[in-house]
Amino acid sequence: MNKAEQLESGLRRLDSGTDVLGFHSPVIGISGNFRDGDCTLAQAYYLSVVEAGGTPVVIPSYDDEKALVSVLDTLDGIVLSGGADIDPDYLGEEPLEGVSINPRRDNQELMLVRLAVARQIPVLGICRGIQVLAAALGGKLYQDIKSQHDRECIEHSQTIARGLPSHEVRLEKDSLLYSFFGKETLAVNSFHHQAVKEVPAGFRVTAVAPDGIIEGMESTSFRPILGVQWHPECFLLEKDLTMMPIFKWLIDKASLYRRAKELHGKTIILDSHCDSPMMFDEGAHFCDRNPEMLVDLHKMTLGRQDASFMVAYLKQEERDAESLKAAVKKADRLLTLIEDRIGECNGHAAIATTPDELWQNKFKGIKSVVKGIENGYAVGLDIDNVDRFRSRGVAYMTLCHNGDNDICDSHKGNHEHNGLSRFGREVVARMNKVGMMVDLSHASEKSFWDALECSTKPIICSHSSSRALCDHTRNLTDEQMRALAASGGVAQVCMYSGFLKKEEDATVEDAVRHIMHMIDVMGINHVGIGSDFDGGGGVPGLEDASWFVSLTERLMAQGLSDEDLSLIWGRNFLSVWSANIGV
């Protein structure tokens, strides 16, 4: 068979098998080298990616941020390849004699790392790549290990074939690398004279050469980032598959990331409770990149989030006539502030008042913000305020906060009414009538049962977790959750550390435990996510809205299907909202 016949045969095999549009191997961007005016890449990098099951593409050397962002949106993982030294000027150091820099690569790759990390994209750094990771994220480098290291160095620039090992490194037992290879020492190759001197915050050393030089590091902050100082790709050139577990790790992480991105693209990703308007009240703007805010337009975009329910929060104060009047006025002012801040976004975000508007905004590429009120203190003693707030687009109202009010007892109150007051029952009835969801987060247990008994519409708990896993009065017992599910309501898991774990600080792993437990108790149709971001919510591994794709990956790893996740991320909540407004 000649080459033309081989080509034709290959095309027939593809046509008779899976259509090319059905292939879902993750796309891995590999940073290209730059030499003599050309972009180059050693074949071992892309051959290793293919061998591990990925689709390689080359990222040429350019530093246009908009172009980089566009590329990152198409990638599922990144390999930072080896090459020339990093310019010490980026580290605030004077260069030593003999440092060979490549300015066309440095700026781009340092920017690439920071942009990728903000998106939770899996990254593997190789040789120069581990140094780029360290430099970009706050670590320190040796410009030249022989002259700067405080111990006599082994030979780190081998003369034997690149695919052969020249020395061993020691692996930390509880590291990713140890899990790949199952042993404490690993034979590696070596081609460098710069090296990582100190790993960045949020990383740990996982491999060390006999002379103490760092040869491996990994993220300790729930990010899929791994760096090695040697060249694992070169072993494939000798038909040695020893190092393939490193590339298979990247492909596995990239596959999960790709699947999560696809899920976010086809369903509503909805957070039912955040307190960002408190920060608006202090001068923050939703359309700005604000490091102090956990939810803004940019973080929602990074996390591929579609909708945020933002509440006008009212601290429980005195209940005399003047104080009640002030509470009503503050609620109105905060609702207006939400409208104003979203109106500043030049069409990139919009206020939504129905589930249909959420879907329409998603299809247009517009982020949705839905208004809520946290604390029925906002209505004062005038039940007509319920109608007025609903006419302003308020989707739900949390009946109380941390203290009893005229509507009901709080979980943190004095049991003044023994549950709902008479006025509270009238408020629930009016909310049912006008299509405003009743939210029982923060309510006492007796208030919960009273509201469940008298409401004619399904009820929500917009940000409440499981008391069985964390014994806190803000959380729901299994009995409450079963009753809520039986009535058609939803419980949205809260990401406040103290409601996830009592004895120590919680992480995203604890949040996942609560989600899975609540699914077991209530069923998949009655659980969702209510982060409480900017109101105390946020834990390591789920620190702000940009981490939502990562949370999806973790839930996928628990065995939840795309259908399950579509329900949790929005459809359950939207179903209750629709039932309340009669659509």
Buried (B, 14 or more C-beta within 10 A) or exposed (E): EEEEEEEEEEEEEEEEEEEEEEEEBBBBBBBBBBEEEEBEBBEBBBBBBBBBBBBBBBBBBBBEEEEBEEBBEEBBBBBBBBBBBBBBEBBEEEBEEEBEBBBBBBBBBBBBBEBBBBBBBBBBBBBBBBBBBBBBBEBEBBBBBEEBBEEEBBEBEBEEEBBBBBBBBBBBEEBBBBEBBEEEEBEBBBBBBBBBBBBBEBBEBBBBBEBBBBBBBBBBBBBBBBBBBBBBBBBBBEEEEBBBBBBBBBBBBBBBBBBBBEBBEEBBBBBBBBBBBBBBBEEBBBBBEBEEBBBBBBBBBBBBBBBBBBBBBBEBBEBEEEEBEBBBEBBBEBBEBBBEBBBEBEEBBBBBBBBEBBBBBBEEEBBBBBBBBBBBBBBBEEBEBBBBBBEBBBBBBBBBBEBBBBBBBBBBBEEBBEBBBEBBBBBBBBBBEBBBBBBBBBBBBBBBBBBBEBBEBBBBBBBBBBBBBBEBEBBBBBEBBBBBBEBBBBBBBBBBBBBBBEEEEBBBBBBBBBBBBBBEBBBBBBBBBBBBBBBBBBBBBBBBBBBBBBBBBBBBEEEBEBEBBBBBBBBBBBBBBBBBBEE
